[in-house]
Amino acid sequence: MKAIRKAMPAIALSGALLATGCATYDTSTMVQDLDSHYQNGRYEGVVYAVESALDLRDEETGKLLPVAATPKSILMHLEAGESWRLMGNYRRAIAHYDAVEGLFANEDTESVGAKIGESIGAALLNDSARSYDPPPSERILTNFYKALAFWGEGEPDNARVEFNRANDRARIAVERYAKDIAKAQEEAAEKGVENSNEQVDSALSQHFPGIDQWEVYDDFVNPAVAYVNALFLAGGQNADIEKAETLMKRVRGMTGEHPVIDTDLMALRQTSSIGGDGHYRWVVFEAGLGPIYKEKKITMPWLASMNGQPVMINLALPEMTDRNGVVDVNSVVVNGKPLEFAPLASMEKVLRTEYKKRMPPTVARAAVSAGAKALIQKEMGDRMGPMGSLLGMAYSAASTSADTRIWRSTPEKWAVAKISADQGQEILRIPYGNGESREIYLPAGKNSFVYIKQPTPASYPLVEVYEL
């Protein structure tokens, strides 16, 4: 009886921690419901669920309340913002993106005490115990979509501000990841696990082969965002041709030889205009569903801080995985003739750029967490014998979970086409659903930019037409 009473606090602790550590973000009911709505083009289902969850809807009248930033809800605001934009409600989309900007600022200026508390929680549980800190790709797309919304609302000055912010995010990202890596390594050294690098590197090379050979973009720049920004800067009365050319050259450096970008760059250089000697329509198609993260667990012997006695520990790391819902960009036609799209950007490549930078601090934090759990496992074994060891192993296995949180409204890819606008008005048609199609009349005799977003073949496409 005495032994059982002595074991009860540890058993209770294990039970509580097991309860908090078993689920991953991508398996939650809320996320799966939002995915189902989004992938089937039911954007109203997404916004209804999120607005209700954030208490932004009067349940009696159904009336929407003013958007206020809800702490710990960055991803929900992002999902709502993009679904509102897909529904054509730019003002509500902007309101949610404004809330996200405020939450970004809160995350970036979070107190030292709060960050320490999150670090302790992450060590005892997993990275999901930390408040969500969006990676550069999501921050850049937040400003990009917000820029498109302002542009669609006829507010080019506000759109310009958001494009500038999107550009600045890439510069900040380089500094951020350098600090993250240094901080994670410092935490690992403080916990006495700095000598575990060889074990971790061996496990990574076995379970994540080829990561060193991945093709990535330079300095976190999303070529699609930079390209649309260049078009924006090259058009209108307040055109900035010099800056547009600088951005276009940067995009050309990332894409290589390109049938559309090469002609754009030549026009900017030779005529100081985007159209050159004619009028054109640029069509950018944001298609498909971007990669998400799934959990991958690795079990390995751990020697650090164990007096040479091996203890089996678990590492859980995020692994990128593709999704279904591929959209055929070549199904888009103008006056019955298929548009010839050329690849512009890949979300997988954008995420791989971050993943290669994200992995070192992620692994270092996982090592700290694993080391802490190994110590708990040893302590419980010393105090309670075999029962304690079993409880320690169970706690370690169940509480070890990868942080799989990600903004799920991002696309698989971007493609671009360019056609003459000097043949008169034409009809652009985009198929969706069961044999349906959306038709848009394209302006003639002037430069214009058409932006399309379609997450899946079943979903109703967003089509925005802007004059350049």
N, C-alpha and C positions, 0 to 999 in steps of 0.2 A: 504493500500500500504506500509506504514511504517513497519508494522509487517512482510509483505512478504519480503521486502528488508532485514530486520534484519535476516530473516530465511535463505536467500540464501546461505551465507557461510557454514552454517551447512548442508544444503541440498547438496551442492556441495561436502563437505567433506564426507558425508554419501555415495553419489553416487560413489565417487572414491574408497572408501574403500570397498563398496559392490562389485565393479568390480574386485578387487584383491582377494577377499576372498571366492568366490563361488565354485571354482573347487577344487577337491582333486587329488592327484597325480595319483591314480589308474584309474581315469576316463579320463585322458588326451588321446588325439588321438595318440600321439607318443607312449605312453606306450602300448596302445591297439594294435597298429600295430606291435610293437616289440614282444608282446606276441603271436600274431597270427603266425608270422614267426617262432618263437622259438618252439611253441608247435606242429607245423606241420613239424619240422625238416628242415625248410628253413633257415639255419644258414647264408647263403649268403645274405638273405634279411635283417637279423639283422645287419650284418657288413656293408652292403651298406648304410642302413639308418643312422647308427651311424657315419660312416666315413664321410658321406656327411654333416650331421648336425654339426659335429665338424670341418668342412672345412679341412679334411685330405685326400680328394680325388680331383684330378684335373678333373673338370666337362667336360672339352673338350676332354682330352685324356683318362680319366678313370684311370689314374695312381695313385697309392697310394703315399701319401706324408709321410715323416718321422713323427712318432707320437710325438706330443707335448702335455703336460698336459694342458687341457682346464679348467680354473677355473669354479667352480660350476657345473662340469660335471662328478663327481666321478661315479655316477651310469651308465652313458652312456659308460664310459671307461670300467667299470666292465662287462657290457653286451657284448661289443665288444670283450673284452679279452677272455671271456669264449666261445663265438661263434667261434672265430678264433681257439681256442684250439680244439673245437669239429670238426672243419674242418681239423685239422691236421697241421695248420700253427702255429707252436709253437713260431717262432721268432716274428711274429706279435702279438701273444697273450702276450708274455713276454713284448713287447714294451708297450702295453696298461696297463699291470699290473705294469710296471715301472712308468708309468704316474700316476697311482693310488697311488703308494707309495709316490710320490712327493706331491700329493694333500693331502694325509694323513698328511704329515709333515706340510704343509701349514695350515691345519685345526688345528693341535695340537699347532701350534705356532702363531695362529692368534692374532693380536694386541688386547690389552684391549679395545681400542676405538671401534674397529670393533665388538667385542663381545657385548659391551654395546649397540651399535646401533642395533644389531640383537635382543637383549633382549627387547629393546623398541618396535621394529617392531613386535615381537612375542606377546608382551602384548596387542598391539593395534589390531593385526590380529590373528595369530595362530602360532604354532611351525614351520609350513612350511616356515615362513619368515626367519628362521635361515638357514644358509648354511648347507648342509647335512653332518652330522658327523656319518660315518658308525659305527654300533655297533660291539662289539668284534667278533661275529660270522662271519661277512662279512670280517673283517680284517684277521681273521684266515684263512678263505677259500681263500682269495687273495694269501696269502703266500703258502698255500697248493697247489693250482692249478699251481702256478708259479713253485713250487718245482717239480711237475709232468712234467711240460713242459721242465724244464732243464734236468730232468732225461731222458725224451724222446729224447732230443737233444744230449744225451751222455755227459752231463756235471754234474757228480755226486757231485763235490765240490760245485757248485752253488746250486744244489738241497739241499745239506746239510745245507747251509746257510739259505735257505728259510724255511726248516723244523724247524730249530732253532728259526727263527723269529715267526713262527706259535705257537710254544710252549710258547714263551715269551709273546705273545699277551694275553694269558689267565691270566698270573700274572698281567699284566698291567690293565686288565679289572676289577679285584677286587678293585684296587686302584681308578680307574676311577669312578666307580659307587658310591663309598663312597664319593668322592668329589662332584659328581653331586647331590647327595641327600642333602648334606650339603649346597651346593650353592643354590639349589632350595628353601630349607626351609628358608635360609637367605633372599632371594628375597621376598618370601611370607611375612616374618615378616616385612620387610621394607615397604611393601605395605599395611600393616594393615590387612592381611587376615589370620593371624596365628590361629585365633579362629574358623576357618571354618572347622577344621578337622572332627568334628562329622558329619556335613552335608555331606561332601565329602565321608567319610567312609560309611555312610548310603546309599548314592547313589551307591557307588561301590559294596557294598555287594548285593544290589538289582539287578544291571545290569550286574555284572560280578561274578556270584555265583561260588563257588568252587575253586577260584584262590589260596586260602591258602592250598588246598589239592593237588595241581599239583605236579607231579613227575618231578624233574629237575636233571641236571647233576651238579657235584661238580665243583665249581670254573671256570665255563665257558669252560671247556675242551670238545672238540668234540671227542668222542671215535674213530670215523673213522679216523680222522686226526692223532691221537696218535698211532693208530694201524698200519697204513701204514708207519708212521715214524719208528715204531719199526721194521717192516720188512726191511725197507731201511737200518737201522743201523745194522741189524743182517746179512746182505748179503754183498758180495763183499770182496775185499782184505783189505779194511780199516774198517772192522766191529768193532763196539763198542758193544760187547755183554752185558756189564754191564748196559749201558744206555738203550739198547733195552729191557732188562729184567725189568728195572725200569718202562719204559713206558708200557710194556705189563701188569705188575702188576696193574698199574693205570687203564688201560682199563678193566681188569678183575674185579676190584673193582666197576666199573660203570655198567658193564653188568651182573655181577653175574655168576653163573655156565654157561659154554659155551662150546659146543662140539669142536670148533676150537681153541679158545684162550687157553683153558686148556691144550691141547696137545702142543701148541706152547710154553707155559710157562714152561711145563715140559721138553721139549727139550732144551730150553735155560738153565735151571738149571742143568740138568743132563749131557748134552753133550757140553755145551757152543757153540751151533750152533742152527740155526732155523729149520734145517731139521731132526736133530736127526740121526737115523740109516738108513734113506732113502732119496729119492728125492721127492719133492712135488711141486704142483702148487697151489698157493693161488689166488683165484678169488674174487675180491671185486666189487660188483655191486652197483653203485650209480644210483638210479632209481626214476622216477616220478618228480613231481613238488612240491616244498616246499610251506608251507603256506605263505600267503600274509596278508597285513593289510587292513581292511575296516574301514570306519568311523562309530562310534556309538555316537549319541548325547543324552545327558541327560539334561533335563530342571528341575531346582530346584529353590526354593526361596533363596534369598541371603540377609543376614542381615548385614554383615560386612561393616563398613564405611558408613552406610546409616541412621544413627541416629535411628536405630530400625525400620525403614520403609522397609518392604520386597519389593524386586525387583526380578522379574523372570529373571534368567540368564541361559545361555546355556553352558554346558561343552561338548567338543567333544574329544573323546579318540579313539586311535587305537584299533581295535579288530581283533585278529587272525582268519583267515578263511582258510579252506582247499580248494584245487583246484582239478579239474578233471584231468584225464590223468594217472590214476594208471597203473603202469607197473608191470606185473607179473614176478617176478624174477625167478620163477620156470619153466618158459618157455625156459630157457637156457639149452641146451643139449650138452653133449660131447659124440661123437660117437653114437648119438641117445639116450643116456641115460640122463634123467634130472639130473642136478646138485642139490645137497641138500644144499640149502643156510640156514644160520642161521642169525637172526637179529644182526646188529652191532651197528647202531646208527639211531636216529630219528631226523629229522630237526625240527619237532614240539617240541620235548623235548629240543633241543638246544635253540630254540626261547623262549620257556617258561622259561628257566633258565634266559635269559636276561629280559624277560617281567616282571618277578617278581621284578627284580632290577630296571627296567626302569620305572615301574608304579609310585612309590612315587615321583620322580622328575617331571615326566610328569604331574601328577595330581597337584602338587604344582604350576607348571608353568601355567597350565590351570586355576587354582584358581586365580592367579595373573591377567591373561588375562581377566577372567570373572569379577573380581573386577574392573579393569580399565574400562571395557565396561559398567558396572553398573553405575559407576560414570559419564561416558559420557551420558548414558541414562537419569540419574537424572538431569544433567546439562542442557541437551537439553529440558527436560520437564519444568524445572524452567524458562528457557529463552523464550521458544516458545509455552508453553502450550501443549494441547493434540497433536498437529501436531508434536511437538518436541519429545514427548514421543513415538509416533508411529515410527518416523524416528529412534530414538535411539534403539527401540526394533528390527526394521528391520535390522539395521546395526549390532547389536549384533548377531542376528540369522544367517545372511548371512556371516559374517566375521569369525564366529566360525567354525573352521575346524580342523580335526585331521591330524597329520602328518602321512600319510600312505606310505611314501617312503620306498622302500625296494629293495634289489637286487633280481630280479625275476628269475635268472638262477640257483638258488639253488635247491637241490633235496628234495623229500619227505623222503627218507631213504637210508641207506647203509646196504647191506647184504654181508656175506662172506661165501665162500665154500673152501674146501681143498681136493685135490685128489692126488693120487699117480702119479708120473711122471716116474715110472720104468716099465710101460707096453709098452713103445714105443710111437711114435708120434700119436697124436689124434687130432680130429677136433672139435673145439668149434663152435656152431651155435647159433645165436641170431636172433629171428624173429622180423620183423618190417614191417610197412606199410600194404599193401594188399597181404599177403601171401609171401612176400619176406623174405630173411634172409641174414645175414652177417656171413661168415665162416672164421675162423682163425685157422691156424695150430699151435698146441702147442708143444714146444720143449720137448724132452724126455731126461731122464738120467741126468737132472740137475734141480736145484731149480729155479722156475720162479714165477713172480707175474703178474697177469692179472688184469687190471683195466678197468671196463666197465662203461660208462655213457649213459643213455638213458632217456630223459625227458618224452616222451610219447610213447605209442605203435606205433604211426605213424612215429616217428623220427628215422633217421638213427643212429645207436649206434656208439659211440666212443669206440674203443678197443685198449688198449695199453698193450704190453707185455714187461716186464723187466726181465733181469736175476738177480738172487739173489746170 
